[in-house]
Structure formats: structure tokens, C-alpha cells
Amino acid sequence: MELKINGKVKLILDTQTFDSGFSKREFVVTTQEQYPQDVKLECIKDKTAMLDSLAVGDDVDVSFNIRGNEYNGRYFVNLQAWRIEKGAAAIAPTPEAPDTALEPMAEGEDDLPF
């Protein structure tokens, strides 16, 4: 099952590197719904580079996995992003795009092939 979230990038934190060599980078996406939610996700290891091309305010679609673990009787849940795409709203239309406006048909004109 592929989990996805879309919204605007609210915050991108610096990469954290630990003594073991493990690295992660966290970011926050604000959903665009009636009651917006700020959702913290993380990228780990080589996936941290995915955040380099993003900026606060970008519309994104994020695919992620849920990871849960227990440590000293406490339970933790992390949302680990594995793909980030800039959303359609962030892509500006090109001047070469065809005009999709509909024009009225002349009386008696028929566009049906039969």
C-alpha cells in the first residue's frame, strides 16, 4: 500500500548526522483541506538529498512509509518519505500550451463520425 500526502512545504530542517553514521532530515508539509494539518516527515540516509531542490512554499506530493518502533517501553512512529514530487500547482503553464477554450459550432455542423 502506497501512502501519500500533498500540501505545501512549511519547514525544511538541516540534516542530522549521528555518531553511527546514520543521517536524517526532517520537513513539514501543511495539508490543504478544510482543517489543515502540519505533518512532519523525514528522509533518511541518501534520501535526504531529495529535499535539496525544495523550498518553503512549494506544493508537493510525498510518498512515504510508516515506521514504528519501541524503545524503553515507549512507542514511536515515523513517516519516512521515499519520493517527493513538486505538485501540479507548482508547475507554471508553458506559452506553447494549446488553447483549450471551446468555440461554438456553426448551426448544422456535426462533429460525430457517423
N, C-alpha and C positions, 0 to 999 in steps of 0.2 A: 504494500500500500504506500503510495506516494503522498506525502503531506506537503501542502503548500500554504503560503501566506502571501498576501500582497498588501502594499501600502507605501508610505513614504519613509525614507531613511531619516531618523530623528537624531541619531548619535552613532559615531564610529569611534571606538576606543583604540588605544595603542596596543600593539602586540605584546603579550606577556610571555616571557620565556622562563622556564623553571630549571632548577639545578639538574634535573634528569634529562634536559634537552627538549622536553615537551613544550610546545608553544600553542597559544590560542589567542584569538582576537574576538572581542565581543562587539555587537552592534545592536541597535534598537530600531524596530520598524513600527510605525504608527499605522494601524489599520484605518481604512476609510469606510466606516459604516456608521449607523445611527449613534452608537456609543463607541467611539474609537478606543482602541486598546494599545498601550505601548508594550511590545513584546520583545524581550531580549533573546537574541540568538547568538550562537558562537560558531566560529570557524576554527578548525584545529589543524595542526601541522602545516602541510603545504597549501591547504585551502585558505589560509589567512591572506594569501596574495589576491584572492578574489575581491577583497574589499578595497584594494589599491585604486581601482578605476571608478569607485563610487564616491559621491559627495552627499552631504546632508541636503535633503530636499528631493533627491532622486526618487522616482517611482520605481519600485522593484517587485519582482515575483521571486520568492525564495522557496526552494525545495529543501526539505530538512527531514532529519530522523529524530525521534525521541529516544534519549538515552537516560536510563535511570540506574542509580546505584545506592548502596547502603554503606555508611561509614560511621562506626561507633554508635550504632543504634539510630542514626538519623538517615533519612532518605532524601536524595537529591534527584532532580530532573533537569536535564539539559536539552536544549533544542540545537542540534548540530546541523548547520547549513552545509549542503554539498553542491548546490547550484544556485547562482544568483543571476537573474536576467533583469535588465532595465525594462520597466513596464512600457506598454504601448503609449501611455500618456507622455512619456519622456522622449519619444521619438517624434521629431518635427516632420511635418509633411514636406515632400520634395516638390520643387516647382514643376518637375516633369510629370507629376501625377495627373492622370486623365481627369477631366471634368465629369463628375458623376451626376450632374444635375439632369433631371428628366425633362424632355421637351414634349409638349403636347403633340399628338398625332393629328394629321390633317383628316378632315371628315372623309370617311370611306376608306381610309388607309388601314390595312390589316397586317400585322406582323406575324400572324400564325403561318406555319409552313404548309398547312393543308386547307 
